[in-house]
Amino acid sequence: MASQDWFEKDFYAILGVPADADAAAVKKAYRKLARTLHPDQNPGDEAAEKRFKEIGEAYAVLSDPEERKQYDAIRSMSHGGPRFTAGGPTGGGAGFEDLFGNLFGGGGGNVRFSTGGGTRGGGAQPDLEDILGGMFAGGAGGGGFRGQPGFGSRYGAPAGPRPGTDVTARTTLGFRQAVQGDTITLSTGDGGRITTRIPPGVKDGQQIRLRGKGSPGDQGAPAGDLLLTVHVQPHPVFGRDGDNLTVDLPVTFAEAALGATVAVPTLSGETVKVRIAPGTPSGRVLRVKGRGVKRKDHHGDLLAKVSVVVPQKLSDEARRAVEALREEDAGHDPRAELFERARRD
């Protein structure tokens, strides 16, 4: 995301939290909104889909301590602090934002880019070697950084074509995109676009190396790589455990006690049936084969964790039945073993 966008967007207002909200409050607000605005809950509602993307964008920044710190600093400039205007192609040179964006991280679209150095190919980008040479060696043509590759010409030896530098970027994916894989398009800081395939099963915080997608090198030299760090938005229903997907499965007391066959949702939108054995307790995990992350060499599973739902209100007949069950179970203490283990050294 470009820093200009950060001036204009109030992520705290989007999530409905104060600027001093802690990480737990930010997460709670996002999860509440995500459950309400998720496309699965609002099929065909473009306004809800737009809001869902907005809260995802806001959460991606505010949930990352380093990005939140940068965002707060940039936002503070819009309330009276200094603000520099970037130079453009018609301005004859790069402004402060362009210069430091290329040195320490800038970008466009929904990603932020930073490079390890300049390239020789284009005149629009400042040459890092010339900049640093001028800063630390007394001016252009001075002695450079001794011992560093690519500076041999400063000492009279031909350096040869220099390969392109690696580029770092960040992007945010929906939970379904991360599990199933997707083709995405990234916007670079110079207005370019990079289209790439995200493999199935990418994890939150994972860095993917995309060969040859970085800065171009000198003529005859290879381009650098793109190091893409992925943030994955949480899902209101499903979770991840390696290549397995997880889901909490509510069942009634009668289903748990007597046994039943119940439906379980899957990420693909289909439902599968699982058998609840009689006497199944809360916390038992039922495994549905092959319904997790699908990789080339294997498929993960769907793990459904049983949660027995206790009725909040009972009819007179139901109360009499439960009281009869209590009488039938009199004398059995389910906590006896717990206290016995607690007394052991």
N, C-alpha and C positions, 0 to 999 in steps of 0.2 A: 504494500500500500504506500502511495506517495505521501510524503509529509504534508503536502498541501491538503490532502484529504483529511488528515488528522486535525488540521486547523478547523475544518468545517463540520466534522462529525463529533457529537457528544455521546461517546459510548456509555457513559454512566447513565445518561437520560434514556438511552435506548434500552438498557437493562433495568431501569427504574431503581438504581441504587445510588447512594451518595458517593461523592468523590473519595471519602475516607473509608469506604466499605472494605472489610477484609476479604481474603480469598474465599472463605467459606460462604460469606454473604453473596459474593459475586456468583459463585457456583450454584447456590440455592436459587437465586433469581433466574439464572439462565435455564436451569433444569425445569423450573416451573413454566417459564415461557415456552420452552422447547416442547413440552408435553402438549401445550395448548395449540401451538402454531405449526407443529410438524405436518408436512404434506400428507402423510398417511391419515391424519385426523381431519384434513381439510382438502379432499380431492377436488381439483379444479378451481380452487380459490387462489387467484394470483396475488391478491393483497396479502394473504396469510403466508404464501410462499416467499414474497418479498421481505416481509417482516422476519420470517425464519432465517433468511440469509443475513439480514441486518444484525440479528442478535448473535448469530454464529460468528460474524465478523467482529462484533464487539467483544464477545467472550474470548475469541482467539487472542486478542490483544491484552485484555485485562487479566486473563488467567496466566499470562506469561510475565513473571516479575520484571524481567529486563525490558520487554516491550512496553509494559505498563509504565515503567519509569521513563522511557523515552517519550511515550505518548503524553504523560503528565508534563514533561518539560516543554514539549512542543505546544501543548495547549496553553501553558502559562504565558507563552509569547503572545498569544492572541488576546491576552488580557493586560496588555501594556508593556510586555517585554519586547526585546529587539526582534525584528523579522527581516530576513534578507530575501531579496527577489532573485530568482535564478536567471542567469543569462540564457539566451536561446540562440538558434542558428542565425537570427537576424540581428542579434546584439553584438556580434563580433567576438564573443568570448564567453566563458562559463562564469556564472555568479557564484556566491558563497555556497548556495545550496547544491549547485552542480559539482563544485570542486570537492566539498567535504562529503557529498553523497557518494562520489566515486571513490574517495579515499576510505570512508568509514561506514558506508552503507546507504544506498538510496533505493530508487526503484520505481516501478509503475504498476498499474493494475492492482492485483491483490497480493503481490509479492514484494519483498525488499531485497535489493541486490547490493553486494559489495564485491570489489575485485581486489586481487592481490597486487595489481600494478597496471600501468597503462599499456597500450599496444602501439605498434608503429604504423598500423595500416590506416587509421582515420585521423583527420585533423580536428575533429570535433571534440575528442576527449583529451584532457591534459596528459602529458607524458610524465608518469610518476618518476622515472629516472631523472628527467630534467628538473622536475619540481624539487625532489629531495636533494639532487646534486646542487641546486642553487641554494637550498636552505642550509645544508651542512658542509658544502665544499666551497662556499664563497661566490658562487655564481655558475652560470652555464659553462661547460667545458672544464670545470674543476675536476678534482680527483675522484669521485664517486665512492662506492662502498667497497673497500678492498676485500677480496676473497669471495665476492658474490658473483654467481654466474650471470652472463649477459653484459658485463661491464669490461670485458677484455679489451675493447677498442679504446678505452681510456688509457690503457698502458701500451698501445701500439699493436696489440695482437688482434687479429680479426675475430669478432665474436660469433659470426655465422647467423643464420636465420634463427630468431627467437620464437619458441613455441608460445601459444596463447596462454593467458593466465586462467586459473580456475575462478569460477564465479559462484558465490553462495546466494541462496534464495530461500524464501519461506513461502508455503502455501497452506491453505486450509481445505480439508476434504470432509464431506459428510461421512457418517459411519458406514453407510451402505457402499459409497464409492471406495472407501478404504478396504472393505472386506471383499468386494467383488472385482476391484480394479476399474480403472477408467482412463480415458484419454483427455488430457487437460491442455489448455493453452495459457502460457505465462507471458506477461508483458514485461519487457526489459526497460532499463532506465533510459535508453536512447530511442525509445519508441518502437523497437523491434518486437517480434513475437516468436515464442518457442513452443512448439507442440510436441508433447511427449506422452508416453504410455506409462501409467502408474500400475505396477503389478498387483495382483490380488494379495490381500493379507498385510498391507503396510500398517505399521503400528504408530501410535501417537509418539512424536518425538524422533522418529526414525529418519536417518539421512540417506538419501538415494544418490548415487553417483551416476550421472548421465554423460557418457563419454562423448567428447567432441561438441558439447553444447555450450561451452564457455566462450571466452573471448577469442577472436581469430588471432592466429600467429602471423609472423612475417611470411612473405611469399615462400612456399616450399616447406613451411613448418606446420605442425599440427595445431589445431585449436585446443584450447583448454577444456576442462570439464565443468559441468554444472553440478554443484553439490546442493541438493534440494532437501531441506528439512520440512517434514510434513507434520502438521497439527491435525488431529482427527477429532471431530466434534462427537461428544457422547450421544448415545441413542437413549430415548426415554424408556425403552423396553429391554433392549438387548445389551449385553456386555461382552468382553473378550477375556479369554483365558488361554493365551497362546493362540493356536489355530482353532480352538474350540470357541463356540459362541455360548453365552449363558443367558438364562431367562428364569425369573421367579414365576412359579406356577401355583396359583391359588386353588385349593380344593376345599370342599365342604367337610365338616366333621363326619358326616355320614359316609362320604366317598372315601375318606381316609380310614374309617373304622371298618367299613363293610367291603371296601374294594370297588373299583369302577374303571371304566375306560373313558378318558377325557381327551379333548382336543388341545393341541399345543401350537401356537403360532410359530412361523419360521420367518427369516429375514426376506425370503423370496416372495412372501405374501400368501403362500400355501399354508394349510394346516396338516398336521400329522396326529395320529392317535397314539396314546401311550396307555399302558395298563397300570393302574394304581392297585397294588396288592393290599389285601385286608390288613389293617393294623399299621399302615404306613405312617411314620411320624413326620413332623415338620423337620426340614433340613435334609431329608433324603434326596439324593440326586439321581435322576433318571436320564439315561443316555440315549439320544437319538442319533444313530450312525449316519455319517456323511452329510450332515446338515450344517457344518461349520464352514471355515475358510477352505476354498477349493484351490489347491495348488496342483502343479503338473504331476508331482510324484505321490501326493497323498491328499486326502480330504479330512478336515477336522470334523468334530461332532457337535451336536447341540446338547447342552447340559441343562436340563430342567430341574430346578430346585423346588421341592414341594414346600408349600406354605399353607398349613391348615388354618382356615378362616373360622374363628369362633363367632357364633351368631350374637349380635348385639341385643336383639329382642326375641323373646320366646313366647309362643302362644301357650295357653294353659295346658293343652295336650302335650306340647313339646316339653314344657317344664316338668310335667309328671313323668315323662319318659326319662329325662335326664336324672331326676331324683331317684327313679327306680334303678337306673344304672349306678348311681352313687351308692345306694344300699347294696347292690350286688357286688360292688368293688370295695366294700368296707373291710378294713383290716390290711389292705395293701398300701404301703407307703412307697411311692415312686422315688422319694428322696433319700431313702435309707442308705442306698449304696453310695450316694453322693457324700453324706455325712461320714460314712465309714472311711472313704478315701481321704476325706479332709482331715481325719484324726491321725492319719499315718505320717511318719516322719519323712 
